[in-house]
Amino acid sequence: MHPAVEIEDLTVAYGDKPVLWDVDLRVPRGVLMGIIGPNGAGKTTLLKATLGLVKPAAGSVRILGRPYEQQRRLVAYVPQRSSVDWDFPTTVLDVVLMGRYGHLGWIRRPGRAERAVALAALEQVQMADFAQRQIGQLSGGQQQRVFLARALAQNAEVYFMDEPFQGVDAVTERAIIQILRDLRAAGKTVVVVHHDLQTVPEYFDQVALINVRRIAAGPVREVFTETNLRATYGGRLAILGRNGAADAVTTPTPAPGD
Amino acid sequence: MELFTDYTLRTVTIGSMLLGAISGLLGCFAVLRRQALLGDAMSHAALPGIALAFLITGQRDTFTLLIGAAIAALAAALWLLAIVRTSRIKDDTALALVLAVFFGFGLVLLSYVQRQPTAAQAGLKSFLFGQAAALVERDLWAMLVISGPALALVALFWPSIKLISFDPDFARSLGLPVRRVEVLLTGVIVAAIVIGLQTVGVVLMSAMLIAPAVAARQWTNRLETMVLLAAGFGALAAFAGAWISALGDRIATGPVIVLTMSGLTAVSLLIAPERGLLWQRWRLTRWRQIGNNH
């Protein structure tokens, strides 16, 4: 069986400055994978290059064994919340409906079936009461739930999320992680760009450490070690060493077999 | 009403209202996609196109001149994109640069055309500030021919246009033809500019694109309503402007329309419920009072 995502020799450069250098990454099916690395390490670029939003200088990306262009309907995407203008004149339901546009093509209007899917997705993120609300009136956590609902409406196999926990309240963070676990339980694969090292062992099965190059990737127990983290973050790790990363290393639990 | 019985006045009024409605509607996308300045640059850039079209063909035919205007405006937009993509120059700098180069070139060409011995060049200068009074029925048809397809395309691709205006990256991840729709939207804005040139001129045209959208956004939270409202505001301002300038003695219609539109926008920014400045101020003081009473 093909892995959910297979990235080979991916190199991306903005101008003459490489942002990602020769990155290989395999994401097995049915896992929650965190992509970790310092600011400017190329995490978002890795996601965007995987989705064809950034043109790589070299390398290839396969989703479930095929190029992305052939698998679009099996892929859902949650961009960074700050990437859009939340003062745009539209409602929560309209935004979630946009998750269906990939299935509709570029002329057809969403109908009753699409509305049902979108409302169910809103229900899942506990935002059903907000369906007719203007998006500018939402809090940061609610905006993130709406974006998540839009991805759920895509009804995909592989989910890519860019910093879904950025700037959300604790309640929303717990709600989101629960939804991600539900997705995994349903056999879906979720790849999340994440910045909080403390929560990595709790949230993810697999982790990829990125800093322009791929430093390490694999099951959290094996890969999330102090050595690897130091290699990824350099000297900036000092504060986190004691309880975050070290805990993960010193708890000797067998890695789940493939 | 004299506005609708007198032939000249009627043509001017209807023409101005058409322009107001179309530029208001299409201008929404320039505003929502944060390209208001691009509209300004493109309208200024139309000037050399008009002068060149006249120099090459030697005709003062509306259609010919407007085609020249459209080509020049598109060339400016493409040049702008090329500068931003291939150099480290930021887009606001590139906009200022392109606007100045095209407009300056246009003024030079215009002064050269003015010195031509033929009488045919008369009135070319009116494209600077527009001359609504010179509109004839043929111009109205030209407006309809240019705007009809533009509006039809917007209606046809409405869902994609909405998504791409809100979240282009997500649209691209779905495989929607984002680049092509963006080109379409730019083309449609060029169409709106070209339509307005005769009435309000290259200098003031951007106000007719931007002001109705800004005013309409104040009153609604739905894109569909906003677009229709902007069209209504544009038409209303044009009607009022045409009427006011008909009352006065030979007051230029274009600038009066723009001033009326600006007035409408200012009022909307102040008093629109929820988003209006006065409302926000009032709510703030009310919350303070509630806070003080505790």
Interface residues (C-beta under 8 A of the other chain):
Chain A: K48 L51 G52 L53 E69 R72 V75 Y77 P79 S83 V84 D85 F88 P89 T90 T91 D94 V95 M98 Y101 G102 L104 W106 I107 R108 R109 P110 Q134 G136 R150
Chain B: L32 R34 L156 F157 W158 P159 S160 K162 L163 S165 F166 D167 D169 F170 A171 R172 S173 L174 G175 L176 P177 V181 R217 T220 N221 R222 L223 T225 M226
